[in-house]
Amino acid sequence: MAKSDTAEAAAMLGQARRVVIFTGAGMSAESGVPTFRDALTGLWQRYDAHALATPEAFRADPALVWGWYEWRRCAVRRAQPHEGHLAVAAIEARAPHAVVITQNVDDLHERAGSAAPVHLHGSLFAPRCSACAQPVPVPDGAAEEPDEGRRTPPPRCAYCSASVRPGVVWFGEALPQPALETAAEEAASCDLLLTVGTSGLVYPAAEIPQVAARLGATVIQINPRPTPLDAVADVNLRGPAAQVLPALVQAAWGDADQPPQSG
């Protein structure tokens, strides 16, 4: 990460009036949250993660799929927001208008202090009825899941008795329309978009930075490796979010203090 590139990006960020921070799996991976590309262990090593994340898999074996998502939610609860998450909250506190749009289904942005991230792919912490879509609260202090995973039947909806499903977007499902519309509107109206830790390969979410670029916004990419978004980014900052984002905040506003971690 060249100092000149960081200075250039910081100058752009400090002058921006409407900022979008768009985050992907790489952001959460730095906190130890497994990605779909990571090898599965225990019970799950017999399965393809992509095959578990489908409506068909849930209909065929609800206990298997619910157990896998409970294991994933437990892994997220053990993870902690890193300095990059805190820096995102710092940007929100300093920019005149800023919004976080994330492809991640964890709650690390919320725990770092982001008020209302837009979850394009849903959330592990927003289960709902598989039939009537009634939201179902996640119990506080849920039991720890064994490291090797387990099958566990999903709870039943209190309204219609159908199985409760994870509140995430599965392969083959459409993104939630309100979240997608909000993301598109914010991308279309921003003057700077930060894309962090996303491969730029998962559509339609990957279209968000491209929308901003087409409509004249500055695009700054933070990623350790090249991605298809290199072509639309005005500045590419190579490195992990936990290092690059705090440095960017420091360079843009000249103060190192960031909102304290919550939760």
Disulfide bonds with the S-S distance in Angstrom:
none
